[in-house]
Amino acid sequence: PYTFTTKMRPDDTIITNWNKDIDHYHRLFYIVGHVNGTGLHICINKKRYRIQKISKMQMLCIPQAFIPGSVIYTDAQGKVGIAVRNGLFVIDSFQSGSASFPATDVLKLHMRL
């Protein structure tokens, strides 16, 4: 089985639409992984951050009050959970240049992306 796709542009690695299933973001993270590609990014205040490590937290139901793209979870280890259509896309850490840091250094609870 072969899969044919178009060439990816640098902007294709920036998450701008958070209204998809959690598996979409999880697969995308591994498709554009930093070892073979540029990595997956988010932009905050016009600064681009590469997502270094992720986790997946499946939820049976996301209440309607959670808007996709809003930060609804943080923990003591620095992880941040962003609401998506059917769960939380959990970002463990970011990288900018050669520096690696916890996601809570950039994203705060109730922030909208």
C-alpha positions in Angstrom: 0.0 0.0 0.0 1.3 3.4 -1.0 0.3 6.8 0.3 0.8 9.9 -1.9 0.8 13.3 -0.3 1.8 16.8 -1.2 5.0 18.3 0.0 4.6 19.9 3.5 5.3 23.6 3.9 6.8 25.0 7.1 3.4 26.4 8.2 1.9 22.9 8.0 3.8 22.0 11.2 2.1 24.8 13.3 -1.1 23.8 15.0 -3.8 26.4 14.3 -7.0 24.3 14.4 -7.7 22.6 17.7 -11.1 21.2 16.7 -10.0 17.7 15.7 -9.7 14.4 17.4 -6.9 13.7 19.8 -5.5 11.0 17.6 -5.0 13.5 14.7 -2.6 15.6 16.8 -0.9 12.5 18.2 -0.2 11.1 14.7 0.8 14.6 13.4 3.4 14.9 16.2 5.1 11.6 15.1 4.8 12.4 11.4 6.7 15.6 11.6 9.0 14.4 14.5 12.2 16.4 15.1 14.5 13.5 14.2 13.2 13.2 10.6 11.5 16.6 10.2 11.1 20.0 11.7 8.8 19.0 14.6 5.4 20.2 15.6 4.9 23.8 16.7 2.5 26.2 18.3 2.8 30.0 18.1 2.2 32.2 21.1 2.6 36.0 20.8 4.3 35.6 17.4 6.9 33.3 18.9 7.2 29.7 17.6 7.7 26.9 20.1 8.5 23.3 19.1 6.6 20.7 21.1 9.3 18.4 22.5 7.2 15.8 24.3 3.5 14.9 24.4 1.1 12.6 26.3 -2.4 11.5 25.4 -5.3 11.7 27.9 -8.5 10.2 26.5 -11.7 11.4 28.0 -15.1 9.8 27.4 -16.7 13.2 27.2 -15.4 16.8 27.0 -18.1 19.1 28.5 -19.4 21.7 26.1 -17.9 24.4 28.4 -14.4 23.5 27.2 -13.6 25.3 24.0 -11.1 23.5 21.7 -7.8 25.2 22.0 -8.2 26.3 25.6 -5.8 25.2 28.3 -7.9 23.3 30.9 -5.3 21.3 32.7 -1.9 21.8 34.3 0.1 19.7 36.8 3.1 20.0 39.1 5.4 18.4 36.5 4.8 21.3 34.1 2.4 19.4 31.7 -0.4 21.4 30.1 -3.7 19.9 28.7 -5.3 21.6 25.7 -8.9 20.7 25.0 -9.6 19.1 21.6 -12.7 17.5 20.2 -12.6 14.3 22.2 -9.9 14.6 24.9 -6.9 16.5 26.1 -3.7 17.0 24.0 -1.1 17.0 26.8 2.1 18.9 26.1 4.9 17.9 28.5 7.6 20.2 27.3 8.7 22.7 24.7 12.0 23.6 23.0 13.1 26.9 21.7 16.6 27.0 20.2 18.6 24.6 22.4 16.7 25.3 25.6 14.1 22.8 26.8 11.5 23.8 29.4 8.1 22.7 30.9 5.0 23.6 29.0 3.7 25.6 32.0 6.5 28.2 31.4 4.6 29.2 28.2 1.0 28.2 28.6 -1.2 29.2 31.5 -4.5 27.8 32.7 -7.6 29.2 30.9 -5.4 30.5 28.0 -6.9 30.3 24.5 -4.8 29.3 21.5 
